Amino acid sequence: MSMTGHDAGGDGEAGGDEPAARRPTRRYEARRGAIVRSAVEEMNRKGVRGMTLGDVAARLDLVPTGVIYYFRNKEDLAAAAFLKGVEAYGDLIAAAAGEPTPEARLSAFIRGYFAHARRVDLGEADRLPVFNDVRALNCEPVNDAYVGMYRAFRGLLAGKGDLPRLHRNARAHALLSQVFWICAWQHQAECADFPRTADRMAAILTRGLMAKGAAWPQPKPLDLSRADAPIATSSSEQFLRAATHLINDEGYHGASVERISARLNVSKGAFYHHNETKDELVVACFQRTFDLMWRAIHAAERAGGSGLEVLVSAVSALIEHQMSGAAPLLRTSALTAVPEPIRLGLLQRFDRLSYRLASILCDGIADGSVAPVDVNIASQVISSAINAAAELHYWTPGMAADAVVAHYVRPLFEGLASPAAT
Protein backbone atom coordinates (compact mmCIF):
# COMPACT_ATOMS: atom_id res chain seq x y z
CA MET A 1 0.00 0.00 0.00
CA SER A 2 1.24 3.45 -0.78
CA MET A 3 -0.16 6.76 0.30
CA THR A 4 0.17 9.17 -2.56
CA GLY A 5 -1.13 12.67 -3.07
CA HIS A 6 -4.69 11.80 -4.10
CA ASP A 7 -7.59 13.77 -2.69
CA ALA A 8 -9.82 12.04 -0.14
CA GLY A 9 -12.71 10.04 -1.56
CA GLY A 10 -16.40 10.86 -1.54
CA ASP A 11 -18.97 10.50 1.20
CA GLY A 12 -19.99 6.96 0.25
CA GLU A 13 -23.72 7.72 -0.09
CA ALA A 14 -26.05 4.89 -1.07
CA GLY A 15 -27.02 4.50 -4.71
CA GLY A 16 -30.28 5.87 -5.99
CA ASP A 17 -31.76 2.44 -6.86
CA GLU A 18 -31.89 1.32 -3.21
CA PRO A 19 -34.88 2.21 -1.02
CA ALA A 20 -34.33 5.05 1.38
CA ALA A 21 -32.86 3.75 4.63
CA ARG A 22 -34.51 4.59 7.90
CA ARG A 23 -32.70 7.18 9.98
CA PRO A 24 -30.58 5.40 12.61
CA THR A 25 -31.99 5.62 16.10
CA ARG A 26 -30.10 7.28 18.93
CA ARG A 27 -29.63 3.86 20.52
CA TYR A 28 -28.13 2.51 17.31
CA GLU A 29 -25.71 5.46 16.99
CA ALA A 30 -24.75 5.23 20.65
CA ARG A 31 -23.94 1.52 20.40
CA ARG A 32 -22.05 2.00 17.13
CA GLY A 33 -20.00 4.80 18.71
CA ALA A 34 -19.21 2.61 21.72
CA ILE A 35 -17.99 -0.17 19.42
CA VAL A 36 -15.71 2.25 17.56
CA ARG A 37 -14.29 3.52 20.86
CA SER A 38 -13.65 -0.06 21.96
CA ALA A 39 -11.92 -0.76 18.64
CA VAL A 40 -9.63 2.25 19.10
CA GLU A 41 -8.56 0.91 22.51
CA GLU A 42 -7.82 -2.52 21.04
CA MET A 43 -6.02 -1.15 17.96
CA ASN A 44 -3.85 1.11 20.10
CA ARG A 45 -2.80 -1.89 22.19
CA LYS A 46 -2.49 -4.59 19.53
CA GLY A 47 -2.42 -2.88 16.13
CA VAL A 48 -4.84 -3.37 13.26
CA ARG A 49 -3.95 -6.99 12.61
CA GLY A 50 -3.90 -7.89 16.30
CA MET A 51 -7.38 -6.52 17.01
CA THR A 52 -10.21 -9.08 17.01
CA LEU A 53 -13.95 -8.59 16.96
CA GLY A 54 -14.13 -10.84 20.00
CA ASP A 55 -11.87 -8.55 22.04
CA VAL A 56 -13.81 -5.48 20.91
CA ALA A 57 -17.09 -7.14 21.86
CA ALA A 58 -15.77 -8.35 25.23
CA ARG A 59 -15.00 -4.78 26.27
CA LEU A 60 -18.70 -4.02 25.90
CA ASP A 61 -20.04 -7.32 27.29
CA LEU A 62 -21.25 -8.26 23.82
CA VAL A 63 -20.88 -11.39 21.73
CA PRO A 64 -18.97 -10.97 18.42
CA THR A 65 -22.20 -11.16 16.41
CA GLY A 66 -23.32 -8.06 18.28
CA VAL A 67 -20.44 -6.20 16.63
CA ILE A 68 -21.05 -7.73 13.21
CA TYR A 69 -24.58 -6.28 13.30
CA TYR A 70 -22.91 -2.83 13.02
CA PHE A 71 -19.74 -3.70 11.06
CA ARG A 72 -19.45 -6.52 8.55
CA ASN A 73 -15.90 -7.44 9.52
CA LYS A 74 -12.81 -6.30 11.39
CA GLU A 75 -11.55 -4.28 8.46
CA ASP A 76 -14.73 -2.20 8.26
CA LEU A 77 -14.52 -1.52 11.99
CA ALA A 78 -10.84 -0.53 11.80
CA ALA A 79 -11.62 1.79 8.90
CA ALA A 80 -14.39 3.47 10.91
CA ALA A 81 -12.02 3.93 13.84
CA PHE A 82 -9.30 5.48 11.68
CA LEU A 83 -11.76 7.76 9.87
CA LYS A 84 -13.14 8.95 13.20
CA GLY A 85 -9.57 9.74 14.26
CA VAL A 86 -8.88 11.65 11.06
CA GLU A 87 -12.00 13.71 11.69
CA ALA A 88 -10.89 14.50 15.26
CA TYR A 89 -7.42 15.54 14.11
CA GLY A 90 -9.05 17.67 11.43
CA ASP A 91 -10.96 19.55 14.11
CA LEU A 92 -7.76 20.17 16.10
CA ILE A 93 -5.93 21.37 13.00
CA ALA A 94 -8.80 23.64 11.96
CA ALA A 95 -8.83 25.24 15.41
CA ALA A 96 -5.15 26.18 15.00
CA ALA A 97 -5.14 27.04 11.30
CA GLY A 98 -6.33 30.61 11.75
CA GLU A 99 -3.22 31.76 13.60
CA PRO A 100 -1.11 34.23 11.57
CA THR A 101 2.33 32.55 11.64
CA PRO A 102 3.68 28.98 11.42
CA GLU A 103 5.03 29.23 14.97
CA ALA A 104 1.66 30.36 16.30
CA ARG A 105 -0.21 27.67 14.35
CA LEU A 106 2.08 24.87 15.52
CA SER A 107 1.92 26.07 19.12
CA ALA A 108 -1.87 26.35 19.02
CA PHE A 109 -2.17 22.84 17.61
CA ILE A 110 0.10 21.28 20.27
CA ARG A 111 -1.81 23.06 23.03
CA GLY A 112 -5.08 21.89 21.51
CA TYR A 113 -3.81 18.32 21.31
CA PHE A 114 -2.84 18.23 24.99
CA ALA A 115 -6.12 19.90 25.96
CA HIS A 116 -7.89 17.04 24.18
CA ALA A 117 -5.60 14.50 25.89
CA ARG A 118 -6.56 15.99 29.25
CA ARG A 119 -10.24 15.63 28.42
CA VAL A 120 -9.60 11.99 27.47
CA ASP A 121 -7.98 11.36 30.86
CA LEU A 122 -10.96 13.00 32.56
CA GLY A 123 -13.39 10.83 30.58
CA GLU A 124 -14.76 13.82 28.66
CA ALA A 125 -13.47 12.96 25.16
CA ASP A 126 -12.76 9.90 23.04
CA ARG A 127 -9.24 8.52 22.72
CA LEU A 128 -7.52 9.14 19.38
CA PRO A 129 -6.35 6.13 17.35
CA VAL A 130 -2.65 5.47 16.83
CA PHE A 131 -1.84 5.43 13.12
CA ASN A 132 1.42 3.45 13.38
CA ASP A 133 0.21 0.58 11.19
CA VAL A 134 -2.54 2.28 9.20
CA ARG A 135 -0.95 1.00 5.97
CA ALA A 136 -1.61 -2.58 7.09
CA LEU A 137 -5.34 -2.00 6.58
CA ASN A 138 -4.83 -1.17 2.88
CA CYS A 139 -8.18 0.61 2.67
CA GLU A 140 -8.44 3.25 -0.04
CA PRO A 141 -10.90 5.59 1.76
CA VAL A 142 -8.70 5.52 4.85
CA ASN A 143 -5.56 6.07 2.76
CA ASP A 144 -7.15 9.05 1.05
CA ALA A 145 -8.33 10.50 4.35
CA TYR A 146 -4.88 10.01 5.87
CA VAL A 147 -3.26 11.87 2.96
CA GLY A 148 -5.78 14.65 3.45
CA MET A 149 -4.85 14.83 7.13
CA TYR A 150 -1.17 14.97 6.19
CA ARG A 151 -1.88 17.88 3.87
CA ALA A 152 -3.78 19.65 6.64
CA PHE A 153 -0.80 19.22 8.97
CA ARG A 154 1.42 20.58 6.20
CA GLY A 155 -0.84 23.62 6.04
CA LEU A 156 0.24 24.56 9.58
CA LEU A 157 3.77 25.15 8.26
CA ALA A 158 5.08 27.98 6.10
CA GLY A 159 3.60 28.20 2.62
CA LYS A 160 5.07 27.19 -0.72
CA GLY A 161 6.62 30.62 -1.20
CA ASP A 162 8.73 30.19 1.94
CA LEU A 163 9.46 26.46 1.94
CA PRO A 164 10.20 24.38 -1.18
CA ARG A 165 8.02 21.29 -1.68
CA LEU A 166 10.40 18.65 -0.36
CA HIS A 167 11.21 20.76 2.70
CA ARG A 168 7.51 21.18 3.46
CA ASN A 169 6.81 17.49 2.94
CA ALA A 170 9.69 16.37 5.14
CA ARG A 171 8.67 18.76 7.92
CA ALA A 172 5.01 17.76 7.67
CA HIS A 173 5.98 14.11 8.09
CA ALA A 174 8.17 15.05 11.06
CA LEU A 175 5.30 16.97 12.68
CA LEU A 176 2.77 14.20 12.08
CA SER A 177 5.15 11.62 13.55
CA GLN A 178 5.89 13.77 16.59
CA VAL A 179 2.18 14.04 17.32
CA PHE A 180 1.60 10.29 16.96
CA TRP A 181 4.56 9.57 19.27
CA ILE A 182 3.14 11.65 22.15
CA CYS A 183 0.98 8.73 23.29
CA ALA A 184 4.18 6.75 23.97
CA TRP A 185 5.43 9.19 26.61
CA GLN A 186 2.61 11.46 27.78
CA HIS A 187 1.93 9.11 30.71
CA GLN A 188 5.16 10.42 32.23
CA ALA A 189 3.45 13.79 32.83
CA GLU A 190 0.60 14.46 35.23
CA CYS A 191 -2.66 15.24 33.51
CA ALA A 192 -2.78 18.58 35.35
CA ASP A 193 0.65 19.39 33.85
CA PHE A 194 -0.44 18.88 30.23
CA PRO A 195 -0.65 22.65 29.52
CA ARG A 196 2.94 23.04 30.77
CA THR A 197 4.03 20.02 28.73
CA ALA A 198 2.34 21.45 25.63
CA ASP A 199 4.12 24.80 25.97
CA ARG A 200 7.50 23.10 26.31
CA MET A 201 6.96 20.75 23.40
CA ALA A 202 5.68 23.61 21.22
CA ALA A 203 8.82 25.61 21.99
CA ILE A 204 11.03 22.68 20.92
CA LEU A 205 9.10 21.97 17.71
CA THR A 206 8.90 25.60 16.60
CA ARG A 207 12.29 26.95 17.72
CA GLY A 208 14.37 23.78 17.78
CA LEU A 209 17.11 22.66 20.10
CA MET A 210 20.01 24.93 19.16
CA ALA A 211 21.02 27.74 21.48
CA LYS A 212 20.21 31.21 20.22
CA GLY A 213 23.02 32.43 17.98
CA ALA A 214 24.63 28.98 17.68
CA ALA A 215 25.95 28.04 14.24
CA TRP A 216 24.82 24.87 12.53
CA PRO A 217 27.55 22.23 13.01
CA GLN A 218 28.16 19.98 10.04
CA PRO A 219 27.61 16.39 11.18
CA LYS A 220 30.79 14.37 11.50
CA PRO A 221 30.99 11.11 9.52
CA LEU A 222 30.57 8.15 11.84
CA ASP A 223 31.40 4.50 11.35
CA LEU A 224 28.40 2.54 12.59
CA SER A 225 29.70 -0.87 11.55
CA ARG A 226 30.73 -3.55 14.01
CA ALA A 227 33.69 -5.86 13.68
CA ASP A 228 31.63 -9.04 14.18
CA ALA A 229 28.72 -8.01 11.94
CA PRO A 230 27.19 -10.92 9.99
CA ILE A 231 27.55 -10.77 6.24
CA ALA A 232 24.50 -9.43 4.41
CA THR A 233 23.82 -12.74 2.67
CA SER A 234 23.82 -14.83 5.85
CA SER A 235 20.52 -16.49 6.74
CA SER A 236 20.29 -14.79 10.13
CA GLU A 237 20.79 -11.35 8.59
CA GLN A 238 18.25 -12.01 5.84
CA PHE A 239 15.61 -13.02 8.38
CA LEU A 240 16.36 -9.92 10.46
CA ARG A 241 16.01 -7.62 7.46
CA ALA A 242 12.84 -9.28 6.19
CA ALA A 243 11.20 -9.12 9.61
CA THR A 244 12.26 -5.49 10.09
CA HIS A 245 10.83 -4.41 6.74
CA LEU A 246 7.54 -6.20 7.41
CA ILE A 247 7.16 -4.87 10.96
CA ASN A 248 7.89 -1.35 9.73
CA ASP A 249 5.23 -1.68 7.02
CA GLU A 250 2.62 -3.94 8.60
CA GLY A 251 3.20 -3.83 12.35
CA TYR A 252 4.04 -6.69 14.71
CA HIS A 253 1.05 -8.85 13.80
CA GLY A 254 1.46 -8.18 10.09
CA ALA A 255 4.92 -9.72 10.19
CA SER A 256 3.72 -13.30 10.52
CA VAL A 257 5.94 -16.33 10.11
CA GLU A 258 4.21 -17.05 6.79
CA ARG A 259 4.79 -13.53 5.45
CA ILE A 260 8.43 -13.39 6.59
CA SER A 261 9.06 -16.79 4.99
CA ALA A 262 7.29 -15.77 1.77
CA ARG A 263 9.37 -12.59 1.55
CA LEU A 264 12.50 -14.74 1.53
CA ASN A 265 10.91 -17.45 -0.62
CA VAL A 266 11.56 -20.13 1.99
CA SER A 267 9.32 -22.58 3.82
CA LYS A 268 8.01 -22.23 7.38
CA GLY A 269 10.26 -25.16 8.18
CA ALA A 270 13.27 -23.13 7.07
CA PHE A 271 12.08 -20.27 9.28
CA TYR A 272 11.98 -22.49 12.36
CA HIS A 273 15.32 -24.02 11.44
CA HIS A 274 16.93 -20.59 11.94
CA ASN A 275 14.58 -19.12 14.57
CA GLU A 276 13.05 -20.71 17.65
CA THR A 277 9.97 -18.46 17.55
CA LYS A 278 8.73 -15.32 15.84
CA ASP A 279 9.04 -13.39 19.10
CA GLU A 280 12.68 -14.40 19.37
CA LEU A 281 13.26 -12.90 15.91
CA VAL A 282 11.33 -9.73 16.80
CA VAL A 283 13.41 -9.25 19.95
CA ALA A 284 16.56 -9.70 17.84
CA CYS A 285 15.30 -7.01 15.43
CA PHE A 286 14.79 -4.58 18.29
CA GLN A 287 18.13 -5.51 19.83
CA ARG A 288 19.93 -4.82 16.56
CA THR A 289 18.22 -1.43 16.33
CA PHE A 290 19.09 -0.53 19.91
CA ASP A 291 22.70 -1.66 19.38
CA LEU A 292 23.01 0.54 16.30
CA MET A 293 21.63 3.56 18.17
CA TRP A 294 24.13 3.01 20.97
CA ARG A 295 26.98 2.71 18.45
CA ALA A 296 25.95 6.04 16.92
CA ILE A 297 25.90 7.74 20.33
CA HIS A 298 29.27 6.33 21.35
CA ALA A 299 30.88 7.09 17.97
CA ALA A 300 29.59 10.68 18.08
CA GLU A 301 30.99 11.14 21.58
CA ARG A 302 34.36 9.75 20.52
CA ALA A 303 34.37 12.22 17.62
CA GLY A 304 34.14 14.99 20.22
CA GLY A 305 32.65 18.43 20.22
CA SER A 306 29.84 20.20 22.02
CA GLY A 307 26.64 18.53 23.13
CA LEU A 308 24.96 19.91 20.02
CA GLU A 309 27.68 18.51 17.75
CA VAL A 310 27.38 15.08 19.36
CA LEU A 311 23.61 15.03 18.89
CA VAL A 312 23.70 16.33 15.32
CA SER A 313 26.32 13.75 14.31
CA ALA A 314 24.55 10.82 15.99
CA VAL A 315 21.07 11.69 14.69
CA SER A 316 22.32 12.43 11.16
CA ALA A 317 24.23 9.15 10.99
CA LEU A 318 21.21 7.13 12.13
CA ILE A 319 18.77 8.81 9.76
CA GLU A 320 21.16 8.59 6.80
CA HIS A 321 21.60 4.91 7.64
CA GLN A 322 17.84 4.46 7.68
CA MET A 323 17.43 6.24 4.34
CA SER A 324 20.10 4.08 2.73
CA GLY A 325 17.82 1.05 3.15
CA ALA A 326 20.78 -1.32 3.55
CA ALA A 327 19.99 -2.64 7.04
CA PRO A 328 16.95 -0.70 8.25
CA LEU A 329 16.25 0.33 11.80
CA LEU A 330 13.09 -1.07 13.30
CA ARG A 331 10.42 1.54 13.97
CA THR A 332 10.25 1.77 17.75
CA SER A 333 6.57 2.70 17.42
CA ALA A 334 6.04 -1.01 16.65
CA LEU A 335 6.51 -1.56 20.38
CA THR A 336 2.88 -0.55 20.94
CA ALA A 337 1.62 -3.83 19.43
CA VAL A 338 4.28 -6.22 20.76
CA PRO A 339 2.86 -8.78 23.25
CA GLU A 340 3.03 -7.55 26.81
CA PRO A 341 5.33 -10.35 28.12
CA ILE A 342 8.21 -9.08 25.94
CA ARG A 343 7.17 -5.42 25.64
CA LEU A 344 8.28 -4.40 29.12
CA GLY A 345 11.91 -5.45 28.63
CA LEU A 346 12.07 -3.76 25.23
CA LEU A 347 10.56 -0.55 26.62
CA GLN A 348 13.15 -0.52 29.39
CA ARG A 349 15.95 -0.72 26.81
CA PHE A 350 14.37 2.07 24.81
CA ASP A 351 13.95 4.21 27.93
CA ARG A 352 17.68 3.87 28.59
CA LEU A 353 18.37 5.32 25.15
CA SER A 354 16.00 8.24 25.81
CA TYR A 355 17.67 8.81 29.17
CA ARG A 356 21.08 8.91 27.46
CA LEU A 357 19.87 11.41 24.86
CA ALA A 358 18.54 13.58 27.67
CA SER A 359 21.96 13.42 29.32
CA ILE A 360 23.68 14.66 26.14
CA LEU A 361 21.12 17.46 25.90
CA CYS A 362 22.10 18.44 29.46
CA ASP A 363 25.75 18.53 28.34
CA GLY A 364 24.77 20.84 25.49
CA ILE A 365 22.83 23.16 27.76
CA ALA A 366 25.82 23.30 30.11
CA ASP A 367 28.29 24.14 27.32
CA GLY A 368 25.93 26.68 25.75
CA SER A 369 25.31 24.90 22.43
CA VAL A 370 21.78 23.65 23.22
CA ALA A 371 18.89 25.90 24.19
CA PRO A 372 17.52 25.58 27.74
CA VAL A 373 14.77 23.10 26.83
CA ASP A 374 12.95 20.39 28.74
CA VAL A 375 15.40 17.54 28.11
CA ASN A 376 12.84 14.82 28.87
CA ILE A 377 10.53 16.05 26.12
CA ALA A 378 13.42 16.88 23.79
CA SER A 379 14.82 13.35 24.02
CA GLN A 380 11.43 12.01 22.94
CA VAL A 381 11.34 14.48 20.05
CA ILE A 382 14.74 13.22 18.90
CA SER A 383 13.68 9.58 19.28
CA SER A 384 10.53 10.23 17.28
CA ALA A 385 12.48 11.85 14.43
CA ILE A 386 14.78 8.82 14.19
CA ASN A 387 11.79 6.47 14.37
CA ALA A 388 9.85 8.35 11.68
CA ALA A 389 12.71 8.27 9.18
CA ALA A 390 11.61 4.73 8.26
CA GLU A 391 8.62 6.23 6.41
CA LEU A 392 10.17 9.46 5.15
CA HIS A 393 10.59 8.13 1.62
CA TYR A 394 6.80 7.80 1.24
CA TRP A 395 6.39 11.56 1.58
CA THR A 396 9.55 12.85 -0.12
CA PRO A 397 9.81 10.85 -3.36
CA GLY A 398 12.84 11.86 -5.35
CA MET A 399 14.75 13.28 -2.40
CA ALA A 400 18.37 12.15 -2.49
CA ALA A 401 19.68 10.32 0.56
CA ASP A 402 22.41 12.93 1.02
CA ALA A 403 19.75 15.68 1.26
CA VAL A 404 18.10 14.22 4.36
CA VAL A 405 20.18 16.35 6.75
CA ALA A 406 19.14 19.66 5.17
CA HIS A 407 15.48 18.68 4.71
CA TYR A 408 14.81 16.64 7.83
CA VAL A 409 17.55 16.78 10.44
CA ARG A 410 18.24 20.52 10.51
CA PRO A 411 14.57 21.46 11.11
CA LEU A 412 14.66 19.17 14.15
CA PHE A 413 17.45 21.28 15.63
CA GLU A 414 16.55 24.68 14.15
CA GLY A 415 12.76 24.37 14.48
CA LEU A 416 9.94 23.50 12.10
CA ALA A 417 9.25 27.24 11.76
CA SER A 418 12.81 27.98 10.62
CA PRO A 419 13.74 28.96 7.02
CA ALA A 420 14.80 26.21 4.63
CA ALA A 421 18.45 25.24 4.88
CA THR A 422 20.49 26.16 1.83
C-alpha positions in Angstrom: 0.0 0.0 0.0 1.2 3.5 -0.8 -0.2 6.8 0.3 0.2 9.2 -2.6 -1.1 12.7 -3.1 -4.7 11.8 -4.1 -7.6 13.8 -2.7 -9.8 12.0 -0.1 -12.7 10.0 -1.6 -16.4 10.9 -1.5 -19.0 10.5 1.2 -20.0 7.0 0.2 -23.7 7.7 -0.1 -26.0 4.9 -1.1 -27.0 4.5 -4.7 -30.3 5.9 -6.0 -31.8 2.4 -6.9 -31.9 1.3 -3.2 -34.9 2.2 -1.0 -34.3 5.1 1.4 -32.9 3.7 4.6 -34.5 4.6 7.9 -32.7 7.2 10.0 -30.6 5.4 12.6 -32.0 5.6 16.1 -30.1 7.3 18.9 -29.6 3.9 20.5 -28.1 2.5 17.3 -25.7 5.5 17.0 -24.7 5.2 20.7 -23.9 1.5 20.4 -22.0 2.0 17.1 -20.0 4.8 18.7 -19.2 2.6 21.7 -18.0 -0.2 19.4 -15.7 2.2 17.6 -14.3 3.5 20.9 -13.6 -0.1 22.0 -11.9 -0.8 18.6 -9.6 2.2 19.1 -8.6 0.9 22.5 -7.8 -2.5 21.0 -6.0 -1.1 18.0 -3.8 1.1 20.1 -2.8 -1.9 22.2 -2.5 -4.6 19.5 -2.4 -2.9 16.1 -4.8 -3.4 13.3 -4.0 -7.0 12.6 -3.9 -7.9 16.3 -7.4 -6.5 17.0 -10.2 -9.1 17.0 -13.9 -8.6 17.0 -14.1 -10.8 20.0 -11.9 -8.5 22.0 -13.8 -5.5 20.9 -17.1 -7.1 21.9 -15.8 -8.4 25.2 -15.0 -4.8 26.3 -18.7 -4.0 25.9 -20.0 -7.3 27.3 -21.2 -8.3 23.8 -20.9 -11.4 21.7 -19.0 -11.0 18.4 -22.2 -11.2 16.4 -23.3 -8.1 18.3 -20.4 -6.2 16.6 -21.1 -7.7 13.2 -24.6 -6.3 13.3 -22.9 -2.8 13.0 -19.7 -3.7 11.1 -19.5 -6.5 8.5 -15.9 -7.4 9.5 -12.8 -6.3 11.4 -11.5 -4.3 8.5 -14.7 -2.2 8.3 -14.5 -1.5 12.0 -10.8 -0.5 11.8 -11.6 1.8 8.9 -14.4 3.5 10.9 -12.0 3.9 13.8 -9.3 5.5 11.7 -11.8 7.8 9.9 -13.1 8.9 13.2 -9.6 9.7 14.3 -8.9 11.6 11.1 -12.0 13.7 11.7 -10.9 14.5 15.3 -7.4 15.5 14.1 -9.0 17.7 11.4 -11.0 19.6 14.1 -7.8 20.2 16.1 -5.9 21.4 13.0 -8.8 23.6 12.0 -8.8 25.2 15.4 -5.1 26.2 15.0 -5.1 27.0 11.3 -6.3 30.6 11.8 -3.2 31.8 13.6 -1.1 34.2 11.6 2.3 32.6 11.6 3.7 29.0 11.4 5.0 29.2 15.0 1.7 30.4 16.3 -0.2 27.7 14.3 2.1 24.9 15.5 1.9 26.1 19.1 -1.9 26.3 19.0 -2.2 22.8 17.6 0.1 21.3 20.3 -1.8 23.1 23.0 -5.1 21.9 21.5 -3.8 18.3 21.3 -2.8 18.2 25.0 -6.1 19.9 26.0 -7.9 17.0 24.2 -5.6 14.5 25.9 -6.6 16.0 29.2 -10.2 15.6 28.4 -9.6 12.0 27.5 -8.0 11.4 30.9 -11.0 13.0 32.6 -13.4 10.8 30.6 -14.8 13.8 28.7 -13.5 13.0 25.2 -12.8 9.9 23.0 -9.2 8.5 22.7 -7.5 9.1 19.4 -6.4 6.1 17.4 -2.7 5.5 16.8 -1.8 5.4 13.1 1.4 3.4 13.4 0.2 0.6 11.2 -2.5 2.3 9.2 -0.9 1.0 6.0 -1.6 -2.6 7.1 -5.3 -2.0 6.6 -4.8 -1.2 2.9 -8.2 0.6 2.7 -8.4 3.3 0.0 -10.9 5.6 1.8 -8.7 5.5 4.9 -5.6 6.1 2.8 -7.2 9.1 1.0 -8.3 10.5 4.4 -4.9 10.0 5.9 -3.3 11.9 3.0 -5.8 14.7 3.4 -4.8 14.8 7.1 -1.2 15.0 6.2 -1.9 17.9 3.9 -3.8 19.7 6.6 -0.8 19.2 9.0 1.4 20.6 6.2 -0.8 23.6 6.0 0.2 24.6 9.6 3.8 25.1 8.3 5.1 28.0 6.1 3.6 28.2 2.6 5.1 27.2 -0.7 6.6 30.6 -1.2 8.7 30.2 1.9 9.5 26.5 1.9 10.2 24.4 -1.2 8.0 21.3 -1.7 10.4 18.6 -0.4 11.2 20.8 2.7 7.5 21.2 3.5 6.8 17.5 2.9 9.7 16.4 5.1 8.7 18.8 7.9 5.0 17.8 7.7 6.0 14.1 8.1 8.2 15.0 11.1 5.3 17.0 12.7 2.8 14.2 12.1 5.1 11.6 13.5 5.9 13.8 16.6 2.2 14.0 17.3 1.6 10.3 17.0 4.6 9.6 19.3 3.1 11.6 22.2 1.0 8.7 23.3 4.2 6.7 24.0 5.4 9.2 26.6 2.6 11.5 27.8 1.9 9.1 30.7 5.2 10.4 32.2 3.4 13.8 32.8 0.6 14.5 35.2 -2.7 15.2 33.5 -2.8 18.6 35.4 0.6 19.4 33.8 -0.4 18.9 30.2 -0.7 22.7 29.5 2.9 23.0 30.8 4.0 20.0 28.7 2.3 21.4 25.6 4.1 24.8 26.0 7.5 23.1 26.3 7.0 20.8 23.4 5.7 23.6 21.2 8.8 25.6 22.0 11.0 22.7 20.9 9.1 22.0 17.7 8.9 25.6 16.6 12.3 27.0 17.7 14.4 23.8 17.8 17.1 22.7 20.1 20.0 24.9 19.2 21.0 27.7 21.5 20.2 31.2 20.2 23.0 32.4 18.0 24.6 29.0 17.7 26.0 28.0 14.2 24.8 24.9 12.5 27.5 22.2 13.0 28.2 20.0 10.0 27.6 16.4 11.2 30.8 14.4 11.5 31.0 11.1 9.5 30.6 8.2 11.8 31.4 4.5 11.3 28.4 2.5 12.6 29.7 -0.9 11.6 30.7 -3.6 14.0 33.7 -5.9 13.7 31.6 -9.0 14.2 28.7 -8.0 11.9 27.2 -10.9 10.0 27.5 -10.8 6.2 24.5 -9.4 4.4 23.8 -12.7 2.7 23.8 -14.8 5.8 20.5 -16.5 6.7 20.3 -14.8 10.1 20.8 -11.3 8.6 18.3 -12.0 5.8 15.6 -13.0 8.4 16.4 -9.9 10.5 16.0 -7.6 7.5 12.8 -9.3 6.2 11.2 -9.1 9.6 12.3 -5.5 10.1 10.8 -4.4 6.7 7.5 -6.2 7.4 7.2 -4.9 11.0 7.9 -1.4 9.7 5.2 -1.7 7.0 2.6 -3.9 8.6 3.2 -3.8 12.3 4.0 -6.7 14.7 1.0 -8.9 13.8 1.5 -8.2 10.1 4.9 -9.7 10.2 3.7 -13.3 10.5 5.9 -16.3 10.1 4.2 -17.0 6.8 4.8 -13.5 5.5 8.4 -13.4 6.6 9.1 -16.8 5.0 7.3 -15.8 1.8 9.4 -12.6 1.5 12.5 -14.7 1.5 10.9 -17.5 -0.6 11.6 -20.1 2.0 9.3 -22.6 3.8 8.0 -22.2 7.4 10.3 -25.2 8.2 13.3 -23.1 7.1 12.1 -20.3 9.3 12.0 -22.5 12.4 15.3 -24.0 11.4 16.9 -20.6 11.9 14.6 -19.1 14.6 13.1 -20.7 17.6 10.0 -18.5 17.6 8.7 -15.3 15.8 9.0 -13.4 19.1 12.7 -14.4 19.4 13.3 -12.9 15.9 11.3 -9.7 16.8 13.4 -9.2 19.9 16.6 -9.7 17.8 15.3 -7.0 15.4 14.8 -4.6 18.3 18.1 -5.5 19.8 19.9 -4.8 16.6 18.2 -1.4 16.3 19.1 -0.5 19.9 22.7 -1.7 19.4 23.0 0.5 16.3 21.6 3.6 18.2 24.1 3.0 21.0 27.0 2.7 18.5 25.9 6.0 16.9 25.9 7.7 20.3 29.3 6.3 21.4 30.9 7.1 18.0 29.6 10.7 18.1 31.0 11.1 21.6 34.4 9.8 20.5 34.4 12.2 17.6 34.1 15.0 20.2 32.6 18.4 20.2 29.8 20.2 22.0 26.6 18.5 23.1 25.0 19.9 20.0 27.7 18.5 17.7 27.4 15.1 19.4 23.6 15.0 18.9 23.7 16.3 15.3 26.3 13.8 14.3 24.6 10.8 16.0 21.1 11.7 14.7 22.3 12.4 11.2 24.2 9.2 11.0 21.2 7.1 12.1 18.8 8.8 9.8 21.2 8.6 6.8 21.6 4.9 7.6 17.8 4.5 7.7 17.4 6.2 4.3 20.1 4.1 2.7 17.8 1.0 3.2 20.8 -1.3 3.5 20.0 -2.6 7.0 17.0 -0.7 8.3 16.2 0.3 11.8 13.1 -1.1 13.3 10.4 1.5 14.0 10.2 1.8 17.8 6.6 2.7 17.4 6.0 -1.0 16.6 6.5 -1.6 20.4 2.9 -0.5 20.9 1.6 -3.8 19.4 4.3 -6.2 20.8 2.9 -8.8 23.3 3.0 -7.6 26.8 5.3 -10.4 28.1 8.2 -9.1 25.9 7.2 -5.4 25.6 8.3 -4.4 29.1 11.9 -5.5 28.6 12.1 -3.8 25.2 10.6 -0.6 26.6 13.2 -0.5 29.4 15.9 -0.7 26.8 14.4 2.1 24.8 13.9 4.2 27.9 17.7 3.9 28.6 18.4 5.3 25.1 16.0 8.2 25.8 17.7 8.8 29.2 21.1 8.9 27.5 19.9 11.4 24.9 18.5 13.6 27.7 22.0 13.4 29.3 23.7 14.7 26.1 21.1 17.5 25.9 22.1 18.4 29.5 25.8 18.5 28.3 24.8 20.8 25.5 22.8 23.2 27.8 25.8 23.3 30.1 28.3 24.1 27.3 25.9 26.7 25.7 25.3 24.9 22.4 21.8 23.6 23.2 18.9 25.9 24.2 17.5 25.6 27.7 14.8 23.1 26.8 12.9 20.4 28.7 15.4 17.5 28.1 12.8 14.8 28.9 10.5 16.0 26.1 13.4 16.9 23.8 14.8 13.4 24.0 11.4 12.0 22.9 11.3 14.5 20.0 14.7 13.2 18.9 13.7 9.6 19.3 10.5 10.2 17.3 12.5 11.8 14.4 14.8 8.8 14.2 11.8 6.5 14.4 9.8 8.3 11.7 12.7 8.3 9.2 11.6 4.7 8.3 8.6 6.2 6.4 10.2 9.5 5.2 10.6 8.1 1.6 6.8 7.8 1.2 6.4 11.6 1.6 9.5 12.9 -0.1 9.8 10.9 -3.4 12.8 11.9 -5.3 14.7 13.3 -2.4 18.4 12.1 -2.5 19.7 10.3 0.6 22.4 12.9 1.0 19.8 15.7 1.3 18.1 14.2 4.4 20.2 16.3 6.8 19.1 19.7 5.2 15.5 18.7 4.7 14.8 16.6 7.8 17.6 16.8 10.4 18.2 20.5 10.5 14.6 21.5 11.1 14.7 19.2 14.1 17.4 21.3 15.6 16.6 24.7 14.1 12.8 24.4 14.5 9.9 23.5 12.1 9.2 27.2 11.8 12.8 28.0 10.6 13.7 29.0 7.0 14.8 26.2 4.6 18.5 25.2 4.9 20.5 26.2 1.8 
